[in-house]
Structures are given as structure tokens and as C-alpha cells.
Amino acid sequence: MRRLAVFSLSLFLLTLFFTLNFYKTTYAGDYTIAPADVLEISIWGEEELARQLVVRPDGKVSFPLIGDIEVAGKTTTQVKKLVEEKIRPYIPEASATVIVSQLGSLQYFVIGKVAKPGMFNVSKPLTVLQALAMAGGLTTFANESNISIVRYHGAKTTRFPFNYKEVKQGKNLQQNILLERGDVVLVP
């Protein structure tokens, strides 16, 4: 029991270390909108033009006066400019606000020999170690050396190997990649 507690604490500290260093050096950008996210779009001074909209699977939302606009793959700043540009013929001095009020798109899956397999919907990107920690860690009979990350891009599927045994020893740390939407972490 004590060995499990020490192992859990070590995993937590290792994950915390990687998280702090990763976000300090890598993650410094505006959020990219994707299908299933919920946006709040409003025009200053025009209360009747305030809407809460779910990004459809085609990547679009419908907004009064301007109709469908493509928002998937854009940042909130880009969508703000797009809304202002399209609504200007109707409201010349329009100032839009775009807020991501609910993240529905940052979903990761962890399956196999982990304590709590399943889908995880999170608010910011995760590394493989963080995803494993969210899934409660590896079970006793997990194959630490043969974990895979499966990524789908259209019809193309890519597999990334992850050797947990090496990472927990501080070796080959570059394999602790940042997961993308829809990635599957497979623990045999």
C-alpha cells in the first residue's frame, strides 16, 4: 500500500513538473474554436443581437443579419473581426464580443489498462502523462513500455509510441507529446 502511495505521489509530481514547464515554453496562444464548442457572440449596444451558439459539425454558426459564418479553426479574435466585418453594412460602428463559454471539443480518450478508462473533456490541451494521470494511472498489469497514441486526421491514422517506463525514469522525455482533439491513448 505504501509503495502505491509513493508511486502515485511520484507520478503526480512528474506530471506537475512537465505541465508547468510545458505551458511556460509551449502553450502561448489563443484558443482555436472547433465543432461542439459553445460561443457567446454579442454586439455592443445591441442587446437583441446577443446569442449563445453551438458550433455545428460543419464548423459554422448562424448569427442574425449575417447568416452562417465559418468559425472552426479560427481564434476568438479572428471570429470577432469576421463578425464585425460582416455586420458593418447593417451596424456601421459595430463592436463584437466573442467568448468561448463552453468547451465541447477538447476530448481525449484513454482506454486499456488504466484505473478509469474513458473520454475526458478538458479545458486546455494535455500531454500524454497528464491524460494518464486523469485516467487514474496505469493498472498493475499494464504494459508500460508499449503505450500508443492514435491520432486521426481525416482518412489518415498515425500511431505515436509512448514508453512510460522511460519517461518516469527521466529518459526520452520528448515522447510526452501534446495531445490533439480526439486522440486515443491506448494502454495494453
Secondary structure, 3 states (H helix, E strand, C coil): CHHHHHHHHHHHHHHHHHHHHHHHHCCCCCCECCCCCEEEEEECCEEEEEEEEECCCCCEEEECCCEEEECCCCEHHHHHHHHHHHHCCCCCCCCEEEEEEECCCCEEEEEECECCCEEEECCCCCEHHHHHHHCCCECCCCCCCCEEEEEEECCEEEEEEECHHHHHCCCCHHHCCECCCCCEEEEC
